[in-house]
Amino acid sequence: MSKVLSSKLARLGIILLVLLVVYLLMLLSSDKVKSITDALTPPKLPELQVVHKDGSWLKQYWPEQNWGSKGDYVSDEAKKYHHISQGTRTIPVPYQWFVNLEQPSGSLWSLLLLNGFSDNGLLSANEFLLRLGFIRSQVTEQNPDGLPIGFARTDSVNLPGYPTRTAGIGFTCAACHTGHFVHGEGENKTEYVIDGAPATIDLSLLTETLAAALGQTLLSSKLPILDGRFDRFARRVLGASYSPANKLSLAEELANIVAASEGQQDVIQVNEGFMRLDALNRIGNQVFAENINRRENYHAINAPVNYPHLWSASWFNWVQYDASIMSPLIRNAGEAMGVNAYVDMQSAMDDNRFSSSIPMQNLVWLEHFLGGEQPSQTKGFSGLQPPKWQFGPIDQQKAELGASLYQAKCQGCHLPPLDSQEIWQEQYFSPIVYQQNGEQKQTAEKVLQLKLIDLSQVGTDPAQANVLATRTLSTAGVSNVAAANVTPGLGIDETICGENPNQLYGSQMAGANYSKKDKAQLVDLSVNDSGEVLFGLALGAIVQETVNAWFKQQGVSDKALQAEFEGGRPNCIRVTSGYKARPLNGVWATAPFLHNGSVATLRDLLCPEGGERPKYLQLGNIGYDAVNLGLQQPEGFEKVANKALKKGQQYTAEGYFILDTSIPGNHNTGHHFSDLYDPSKHYLDQPKGVIGTAFDSQQCDAILEYLKTI
């Protein structure tokens, strides 16, 4: 071969190599490949915060809350509460898969190059899973694998894409309603665990992490040589049944599970982050979009809220931030449906449509354990109690001044303290009065009469209050089409309780402000399938249908027993726009503040420096600020947040969430004590969001000191 030919072939080889490299770079930079790579790449998680520098666990401390737990001792009933099944299958894989799934590799390349030969450790290991905000729990009969608080096993569920019924894994209410924070230095650094407090978890990060772990395991199953990740998974899941044939079957089941979840990605308009969840929209999406395969009923995630704290909630006349639900069983069953308990919405009506995997008896136990016995003036409130202040003595002189400030500025909305004699007055504590079949009735039990504060007065972000009041959906059948496309209606045919429409619309037509008019009567409302039904009413009706199906399924026909299951309260749904003002007992342990978690500390809420609350919050760091009562915030965080957000990043380099309060849904406006307040005017005639005169520095310290005592 001549030198000239060799030179030409060499140049041709270089050109071909360059073209190949260019092609590969174009391929790797394509949107399709990027989307696959992104799906297989897990999010960055914060470092584990509940360990000492040497890696040993921090001491867990449980304040006494009337559940038998104290110090390092956790009562058996509290452990049951932490892991009792609500029939949910929140994690869309079999239980045995979840506890044996490997942590995702940090990138696709590390998966391909290293993961075939090295084990990353289990995703369910506390050292990994707790980085998502969960709380370490103990091995018990109900929690045999030592999963964090809030994870529960249900022994027989069906999962989309899986061929048989199997043990599933999902959340119980403790996942979202158990809080913790870290306080102290060195050897004294302690993890304080508060039952019923807001959770610190980030469920979006969990979803992304789980998707990456499943995707990487599925990809590994397709690689004959580099299938180490999948082979380790198969050996753990199959145990003694491991064989090439069973391994192949497992790979097919994994592919089917992953395929079944495709196309169900959330549409996020307002990111939730640590410590927040758009619970109402997610419940609506699960029940009326995913469960009945009607994507047109899907609503974007746009109204995140801080997980509400639970103590005393069993004795509220209305629960949820927007004071929308009355019946304890409806509330709890709806919550179970929202975290993916199975509900049959496709069987014929005669075949007990709306039967479900929800064990209603477990929900009743949870509610009784949470609420305790009927409160009274002689016995006070039982059930779960707020924690007592943990961090040093109370300055009694400041607290006394704070008590007078609370009485003057707070209790008009938030009621007198629950340990006062005043709370037992009828205006604060009395039965629920409602009409049923045209007859006036009242509940046997008395409850706290919480106030609903209209948006025009409180001035806080309206997104969550508007969910039930404005979101609509379709449950109607489709008939005016070709025979093959005819679809039956969902089958809603239920009478629930709600505010009298004649009063509501009568006031509106008269131009009356809802906050100024008399409280609307609670009357029967008929809810049926419709092409444009109000979400709040449809949800109340569908949950009632599910409860009724369970009664039928279990043979519970005794009306008195059914009423006992339902807590002796009517299924009333309220869809007006506003927020309830709940009692402030234990509020110091419930950060972040406002319904959407947009304020880090009570000091920033009540008396912010310069009258302006911080624009950005860091969420996910569980260090407690015992001076300002809330979440520790880093110095100069606004600069860090601005820099990250300009790059399109909503998490810091350390993995903490950046909450931008300029975004609708995240606003930190309203509930202001301000010099704009005019004491000579009625509270309804004040500037929007201004609820009282400003606190001076002495008063600010005093009201914070007092809030430690209740």
ZIUR-V987092 format. One record per backbone hydrogen bond with DSSP energy under -0.5 kcal/mol. CO is the residue of the C=O (numbers start at 1). NH is the residue of the N-H. Records with the same first field share a line. If there is no record, write none. Layout:
BEGIN
CO->NH, NH
END
This chain:
BEGIN
2->6
3->7
4->8
5->9
6->10
7->11
8->12
9->13
10->14
11->15
12->16
13->17
14->18
15->19
16->20
17->21
18->22
19->23
20->24
21->25
22->26
23->27
24->28
25->29
26->30
27->30
30->34
31->35
32->36
33->37
34->38
35->39
36->40
37->41
38->41
40->42
50->58
52->55
56->52
59->191
61->63, 193
62->71
65->385
69->65
70->73
71->62
73->70
75->79
76->80
77->81
78->82
79->83
80->83, 84
82->150
87->342
90->92
91->93, 169
93->169
94->97, 98
95->99
97->100, 101
98->101
101->123, 124
105->42
107->111
108->112
109->113
110->114, 115
114->117, 118
121->103
122->125
125->128, 129
126->130
128->131
129->132, 134
130->133
132->202
133->200
135->149
143->140, 146
148->151
150->172
152->170
154->168
157->166
159->162
166->157
167->95
168->154
169->91
170->152
172->175
173->176, 177
176->199
177->196
179->194
181->192
182->624
183->190
185->188
186->189
189->59
190->183, 192
191->61, 193
192->181, 194
193->63, 195
194->179, 197
196->310
201->275
202->206
203->207
204->208
205->209
206->210
207->211
208->212
209->213
210->214
211->215
212->216
213->217
214->218
215->219
216->220
217->221
218->222
219->222
220->223
222->224
227->231
228->232
229->233
230->234
231->235
232->236
233->237
234->238
235->239
238->241
239->242
243->247
244->248
245->249
246->250
247->251
248->252
249->253
250->254
251->255
252->256
253->257
254->258
255->259
256->260
257->261
258->261, 262
259->262
261->264
266->268
267->269, 301
273->276
275->307
277->279, 305
278->282
279->283
280->284
281->285
282->286
283->287
284->288
285->289, 290
286->291
289->293, 294
290->293
294->297
295->298
300->302
301->269, 270
305->277
310->313
312->315
313->316
315->448
319->324, 325
320->323
321->580
324->574
325->319
327->331
328->332
329->333
330->334
331->335
332->336
333->337
334->338
335->339
336->341
337->340
340->89
342->357
343->345
344->354
348->351, 353
349->352
352->355
355->344
358->360
359->362, 363
360->364
361->365
362->366
363->367
364->368
365->369
366->370
367->371
368->372
370->384
373->382
376->380
380->376
384->312
390->392
394->396
395->399
396->400
397->401
398->402
399->403
400->404
401->405
402->406
403->407
404->408
405->409
406->410, 411
410->413, 414
411->415
413->451
417->420
421->424
422->425
425->428, 429
428->449
430->447
432->443
434->441
436->439
439->436
441->434
445->432
447->430
448->317, 450
451->453, 581
452->454
453->579
454->457, 458
455->459
457->689
458->671
462->466
464->467, 468
466->470, 471
467->471
468->536
471->535
473->533
475->490
477->479
478->487
479->481
482->485
483->486
487->478
492->529
494->496, 527
496->525
497->573
498->523
500->503, 504
501->505
502->506
503->507
504->508
505->509
506->510
507->512
508->511
513->516, 517
521->500, 523
522->435
523->498
525->496
527->494
530->475, 476
533->473
534->538
535->539
536->540
537->541
538->542
539->543
540->544
541->545
542->546
543->547
544->548
545->549
546->550
547->551
548->552
549->553
550->554
551->555, 556
552->555
555->557
558->562
559->563
560->564
561->565
562->566
563->568
564->567
566->569
570->572
571->497
572->326
573->499
576->578
577->455
579->453
580->582
581->451
584->587
586->589
587->590
593->598, 599
594->597
595->306
599->592, 593
600->631
601->605
602->606
603->607
604->608
608->611
609->612
615->661
617->619, 659
619->657
620->622
622->182
623->632
624->626
625->629, 630
628->602, 603
629->602
630->625
634->637
636->639, 640
637->641
638->642
639->643
640->644
641->645
642->646
643->647
644->647, 649
645->648
650->658
652->655
656->652
657->619, 659
658->660
659->617, 661
660->663
663->666
667->461
672->674, 691, 692
674->677
677->679
678->681
682->685
683->686
687->690
689->672, 691
692->674
696->700
697->701
698->702
699->703
700->704
701->705
702->706
703->707
704->708
705->708
706->709, 710
707->588
708->389
END
